[in-house]
Amino acid sequence: MTVAKNAYKIAHRKVAHMRGIASSQRCIYCRRHAAQWALNHSRATKVTDGHLVWSEAPDDYDPLCVACHRIYDQAFAKDGQDALEDVDRRLRDKGLARCLLEFTARTARWR
């Protein structure tokens, strides 16, 4: 295992140790159960080996579900830092719409 890959894994273990497992949290965007800790590229102090990107600070990670994490990382990979504000807004809008639909479905049962 390369030094960078080992540091990447240690950083993720540190997040889980200090903040708990991601699945015990809600996704910050859609409010479904999170599955993974995702590096918040907008605020993180990043370390990279040219391929892997991580942070040594546990607070630089957010709990995300698999779908939101994939969308976030793909936008960053495609367009870099410039894409993050837009994808953050779109994911939050998607999450609010999902919450509204779920709330509407729950309250319809009360009638």
C-alpha positions as CSV (number, residue, x, y, z in Angstrom):
1,M,0.0,0.0,0.0
2,T,1.4,3.4,-0.9
3,V,2.0,6.1,1.7
4,A,-0.8,8.3,0.2
5,K,-3.3,5.5,0.2
6,N,-2.5,4.7,3.8
7,A,-2.8,8.3,4.8
8,Y,-6.2,8.5,2.9
9,K,-7.5,5.5,4.8
10,I,-6.2,6.8,8.2
11,A,-8.0,10.1,7.6
12,H,-11.3,8.3,6.9
13,R,-10.9,6.1,10.0
14,K,-10.1,9.2,12.1
15,V,-13.4,10.8,10.9
16,A,-15.4,7.7,11.9
17,H,-13.6,7.5,15.2
18,M,-14.2,11.1,16.1
19,R,-17.7,11.6,14.5
20,G,-19.1,8.1,14.4
21,I,-20.1,6.0,11.5
22,A,-21.7,7.9,8.6
23,S,-24.7,5.7,8.6
24,S,-25.7,7.0,12.0
25,Q,-26.2,10.4,10.4
26,R,-28.5,11.9,7.8
27,C,-27.3,13.1,4.4
28,I,-26.9,16.9,4.6
29,Y,-28.7,17.2,1.2
30,C,-31.6,14.8,1.0
31,R,-31.9,13.8,4.7
32,R,-31.9,10.0,3.8
33,H,-29.5,7.9,5.9
34,A,-25.9,8.8,5.0
35,A,-23.7,6.0,3.9
36,Q,-20.3,7.7,3.6
37,W,-18.2,10.5,4.9
38,A,-17.5,12.9,2.0
39,L,-14.8,15.5,1.8
40,N,-16.3,19.0,1.6
41,H,-14.0,20.4,-1.1
42,S,-15.3,24.0,-0.5
43,R,-14.0,24.3,3.1
44,A,-11.4,21.5,3.4
45,T,-7.7,21.9,3.9
46,K,-6.9,19.3,1.3
47,V,-3.9,17.0,1.0
48,T,-3.4,15.2,-2.4
49,D,-0.9,12.9,-4.0
50,G,-2.2,14.0,-7.5
51,H,-4.8,11.2,-7.5
52,L,-6.3,10.8,-4.1
53,V,-7.6,13.9,-2.2
54,W,-8.2,13.9,1.6
55,S,-8.1,16.1,4.7
56,E,-6.6,15.3,8.0
57,A,-9.3,17.4,9.8
58,P,-12.5,15.3,10.6
59,D,-14.7,18.5,10.4
60,D,-13.8,18.8,6.7
61,Y,-16.1,15.8,6.0
62,D,-19.9,15.7,5.6
63,P,-22.3,12.7,5.9
64,L,-23.8,11.9,2.4
65,C,-25.9,9.2,1.0
66,V,-24.3,7.3,-1.9
67,A,-26.4,9.1,-4.6
68,C,-25.6,12.6,-3.3
69,H,-21.9,11.7,-2.8
70,R,-21.6,10.4,-6.3
71,I,-23.2,13.6,-7.8
72,Y,-21.0,15.8,-5.6
73,D,-17.8,14.0,-6.5
74,Q,-18.6,13.7,-10.2
75,A,-19.2,17.5,-10.4
76,F,-15.9,18.2,-8.7
77,A,-14.0,15.8,-10.9
78,K,-15.5,17.3,-14.0
79,D,-15.4,21.0,-13.3
80,G,-13.4,21.4,-10.1
81,Q,-14.0,24.0,-7.5
82,D,-16.1,26.1,-9.8
83,A,-18.8,23.5,-9.9
84,L,-19.3,23.2,-6.2
85,E,-21.5,26.1,-5.5
86,D,-23.9,25.1,-8.2
87,V,-24.0,21.4,-7.3
88,D,-24.4,22.3,-3.6
89,R,-27.4,24.4,-4.5
90,R,-28.9,21.8,-6.8
91,L,-28.4,19.0,-4.2
92,R,-30.0,21.1,-1.4
93,D,-33.0,21.9,-3.7
94,K,-33.3,18.2,-4.5
95,G,-33.2,17.4,-0.8
96,L,-35.9,20.0,0.0
97,A,-38.1,18.7,-2.7
98,R,-37.7,15.2,-1.4
99,C,-38.5,16.2,2.1
100,L,-41.6,18.1,0.9
101,L,-42.8,15.0,-1.0
102,E,-42.3,12.7,2.0
103,F,-44.0,15.2,4.3
104,T,-47.0,15.4,1.9
105,A,-47.2,11.7,1.7
106,R,-47.1,11.3,5.5
107,T,-49.7,14.0,6.1
108,A,-52.0,12.6,3.5
109,R,-52.3,9.4,5.6
110,W,-53.5,11.5,8.6
111,R,-56.6,12.7,6.7
